[in-house]
Amino acid sequence: MPPEPKVIHVSAFSPFRDQEPPDTTIVIRGEPPEFNGPDSLRQHQDFYERQAAEILDALYNSLPQGTFDRLGMAFMQKKVCLYRGKTE
């Protein structure tokens, strides 16, 4: 049985005060694809760049500015180890 999905509720941003902001859902599921061949490094880089850009756009267009700014600072402060799943 797969684990229950993690659901996080945060405030949303709407550029129009008289409109309810739309919900934004980011689904994180599955493994990254495998790339093989002489161009596999570039394919991996492009894949992760596209994913990062999509997440960034979704968060930038959905979160209040204060939350987005603090999230950016938290990313920069977080030390990420090269080994998957381990942080310092």
SULPE-V997262 format. One record per pair of residues at least 12 apart in sequence whose C-alpha atoms are under 7 Angstrom apart, sorted by sequence separation. I is the first residue (numbers start at 1). J is the second residue. D is the distance in Angstrom with one decimal. If there is no record, write none. Layout:
BEGIN
i:I j:J d:D
i:I j:J d:D
END
This chain:
BEGIN
i:24 j:62 d:6.8
i:13 j:62 d:5.2
i:12 j:62 d:5.5
i:13 j:63 d:5.0
i:12 j:63 d:5.0
i:13 j:64 d:4.7
i:11 j:63 d:6.8
i:12 j:64 d:6.0
END
